[in-house]
Amino acid sequence: MTGNEHHDVIVVGGGPAGVSCALECFDVQLDTVLVELRSVLGGQLPEISHSVRNVAAGRFDDGSVLQRALQESAAILDERAYLSHPVTRADLGDRWIETRGGRWSARALVVATGTRRQELDTAPDGAFGGAVTYQLEGEPRRFVGREVAVIGGGDSATLDALVLARTGSTVKLVYRSEHLTARHDIVRQIHDETRIEEFAGWELAAVKGTDRLEGIELVRPTTDERRPISVQGVIVKIARVPNTTPFEGQLDLDRSGAVIVDRDLRTNREGVFASGDVVSNAYPRVAAAFGQGVLAARSVLRYLEGRS
Ligand SMILES: Cc1cc2nc3c(=O)[nH]c(=O)nc-3n(C[C@H](O)[C@H](O)[C@H](O)COP(=O)(O)OP(=O)(O)OC[C@H]3O[C@@H](n4cnc5c(N)ncnc54)[C@H](O)[C@@H]3O)c2cc1C
């Protein structure tokens, strides 16, 4: 589609939240389009390398299997789902978006743009022949029995630290805050694991080496104290960043850059809603994104019917 178009609702983002929202809007016969920057639907799903056991619609061997199921469900949207259509600019007051040179407007917009991985300048992904990585899942055996640093204090980082420790690695777990932010059950396991040493309140300042990784330098920002540590691997699992660039300066965001919404998923702009991981205080789970997508659709419908 090119040129100017007008619809009832435009859903931006084709992950679990966006697809579920578009399906619900389609079901209630709203003129709906979904725009997705990538060439496939599914958002973060292909990044999940473990089995997904917390979606009550079945057991999925990994995220790609769940992604295929989502694509099958989304097939009904047919030509209403625009792949490889990044939204580059938007005016949320007049409710239009720009994508691939076209400007499309709608009576309501849903922002379901999710989050992206954050990369540290000090630790480029793949450096030292892959000894620095953001994706342990791709090569779980690479660091077996080695000294490694895991950067991050959330669920992903701590789960990786446990996997590594249980396969015989010695793990330095480095995180900025004074306490781990991971789930309590994981934190307990971390504290019980003798192969994991915690560095609370430290940040990664540099990765060191010539042709191979030899170590890292940590810094304690509060005192500027520095500490070299010898490691043969660095796994980075820090917080993801909400995708809100096209809407910059137009939406109220929290300190992490996520979109602030009310309980009906309304943003600060009239007729603009948000759902899924991009929303402030989201619980980043597939099922939560599915549920929020449907709720956003309900709010859109109420708004369009003048009931909100
Ligand atoms: C490694 C990993 C493991 C996980 N494991 C689990 C698990 O076991 N169980 C579980 O429930 N959850 C898990 N999750 C979390 C789950 O994948 C997310 O909560 C879920 O994908 C969020 O869906 P979403 O639609 O809100 O966002 P996303 O999945 O991030 O989708 C957002 C979509 O918006 C698109 N987009 C962004 N910007 C634009 C733009 N400007 N224009 C157009 N499109 C745009 C993106 O390309 C993307 O397709 C995991 C996530 C990761 C990364």
The ligand as an SDF file (V2000), in Angstrom:
LIG
                    3D

 53 58  0  0  0  0  0  0  0  0999 V2000
   15.1020  -14.6220   25.2330 C   0  0  0  0  0  0  0  0  0  0  0  0
   13.6400  -14.4220   25.6040 C   0  0  0  0  0  0  0  0  0  0  0  0
   12.9640  -15.4250   26.2560 C   0  0  0  0  0  0  0  0  0  0  0  0
   11.6130  -15.2650   26.5950 C   0  0  0  0  0  0  0  0  0  0  0  0
   10.9540  -16.2970   27.1870 N   0  0  0  0  0  0  0  0  0  0  0  0
    9.6280  -16.1790   27.4490 C   0  0  0  0  0  0  0  0  0  0  0  0
    8.8870  -17.2920   27.9950 C   0  0  0  0  0  0  0  0  0  0  0  0
    9.4060  -18.3790   28.2140 O   0  0  0  0  0  0  0  0  0  0  0  0
    7.5780  -17.0920   28.2690 N   0  0  0  0  0  0  0  0  0  0  0  0
    6.9550  -15.9070   28.0430 C   0  0  0  0  0  0  0  0  0  0  0  0
    5.7570  -15.8160   28.2960 O   0  0  0  0  0  0  0  0  0  0  0  0
    7.6190  -14.8660   27.5210 N   0  0  0  0  0  0  0  0  0  0  0  0
    8.9410  -14.9580   27.2300 C   0  0  0  0  0  0  0  0  0  0  0  0
    9.6160  -13.8990   26.6910 N   0  0  0  0  0  0  0  0  0  0  0  0
    8.9280  -12.5830   26.5660 C   0  0  0  0  0  0  0  0  0  0  0  0
    7.9650  -12.4770   25.3680 C   0  0  0  0  0  0  0  0  0  0  0  0
    8.6000  -12.8730   24.1770 O   0  0  0  0  0  0  0  0  0  0  0  0
    7.4700  -11.0440   25.2790 C   0  0  0  0  0  0  0  0  0  0  0  0
    6.8490  -10.6920   26.4910 O   0  0  0  0  0  0  0  0  0  0  0  0
    6.4730  -10.8380   24.1230 C   0  0  0  0  0  0  0  0  0  0  0  0
    7.0710  -11.1570   22.8870 O   0  0  0  0  0  0  0  0  0  0  0  0
    5.9920   -9.3770   24.0870 C   0  0  0  0  0  0  0  0  0  0  0  0
    5.1520   -9.1940   22.9800 O   0  0  0  0  0  0  0  0  0  0  0  0
    4.9080   -7.7310   22.3680 P   0  0  0  0  0  0  0  0  0  0  0  0
    4.0160   -7.9200   21.1790 O   0  0  0  0  0  0  0  0  0  0  0  0
    4.5050   -6.7910   23.4090 O   0  0  0  0  0  0  0  0  0  0  0  0
    6.3470   -7.2150   21.8870 O   0  0  0  0  0  0  0  0  0  0  0  0
    7.3740   -7.8260   20.8410 P   0  0  0  0  0  0  0  0  0  0  0  0
    7.3640   -9.2990   20.8540 O   0  0  0  0  0  0  0  0  0  0  0  0
    8.6490   -7.1160   21.1400 O   0  0  0  0  0  0  0  0  0  0  0  0
    6.8180   -7.3500   19.4220 O   0  0  0  0  0  0  0  0  0  0  0  0
    6.8530   -5.9860   19.0190 C   0  0  0  0  0  0  0  0  0  0  0  0
    6.8510   -5.9080   17.5080 C   0  0  0  0  0  0  0  0  0  0  0  0
    6.7880   -4.5340   17.1100 O   0  0  0  0  0  0  0  0  0  0  0  0
    7.6280   -4.3440   15.9840 C   0  0  0  0  0  0  0  0  0  0  0  0
    8.0210   -2.9320   15.8820 N   0  0  0  0  0  0  0  0  0  0  0  0
    8.8500   -2.2480   16.7050 C   0  0  0  0  0  0  0  0  0  0  0  0
    9.0000   -0.9790   16.2690 N   0  0  0  0  0  0  0  0  0  0  0  0
    8.2620   -0.8650   15.1410 C   0  0  0  0  0  0  0  0  0  0  0  0
    8.0310    0.1960   14.2000 C   0  0  0  0  0  0  0  0  0  0  0  0
    8.6100    1.3980   14.3520 N   0  0  0  0  0  0  0  0  0  0  0  0
    7.2260   -0.0300   13.1440 N   0  0  0  0  0  0  0  0  0  0  0  0
    6.6280   -1.2460   12.9770 C   0  0  0  0  0  0  0  0  0  0  0  0
    6.8200   -2.2970   13.8270 N   0  0  0  0  0  0  0  0  0  0  0  0
    7.6270   -2.1100   14.8920 C   0  0  0  0  0  0  0  0  0  0  0  0
    8.8110   -5.2670   16.2730 C   0  0  0  0  0  0  0  0  0  0  0  0
    9.5300   -5.5630   15.0750 O   0  0  0  0  0  0  0  0  0  0  0  0
    8.1120   -6.4920   16.8690 C   0  0  0  0  0  0  0  0  0  0  0  0
    7.7480   -7.4200   15.8680 O   0  0  0  0  0  0  0  0  0  0  0  0
   10.9390  -14.0350   26.3010 C   0  0  0  0  0  0  0  0  0  0  0  0
   11.6310  -13.0280   25.6310 C   0  0  0  0  0  0  0  0  0  0  0  0
   12.9660  -13.2010   25.2770 C   0  0  0  0  0  0  0  0  0  0  0  0
   13.6990  -12.0920   24.5290 C   0  0  0  0  0  0  0  0  0  0  0  0
  1  2  1  0
  2  3  1  0
  2 52  2  0
  3  4  2  0
  4  5  1  0
  4 50  1  0
  5  6  2  0
  6  7  1  0
  6 13  1  0
  7  8  2  0
  7  9  1  0
  9 10  1  0
 10 11  2  0
 10 12  1  0
 12 13  2  0
 13 14  1  0
 14 15  1  0
 14 50  1  0
 15 16  1  0
 16 17  1  0
 16 18  1  0
 18 19  1  0
 18 20  1  0
 20 21  1  0
 20 22  1  0
 22 23  1  0
 23 24  1  0
 24 25  2  0
 24 26  1  0
 24 27  1  0
 27 28  1  0
 28 29  2  0
 28 30  1  0
 28 31  1  0
 31 32  1  0
 32 33  1  0
 33 34  1  0
 33 48  1  0
 34 35  1  0
 35 36  1  0
 35 46  1  0
 36 37  1  0
 36 45  1  0
 37 38  2  0
 38 39  1  0
 39 40  1  0
 39 45  2  0
 40 41  1  0
 40 42  2  0
 42 43  1  0
 43 44  2  0
 44 45  1  0
 46 47  1  0
 46 48  1  0
 48 49  1  0
 50 51  2  0
 51 52  1  0
 52 53  1  0
M  END
$$$$
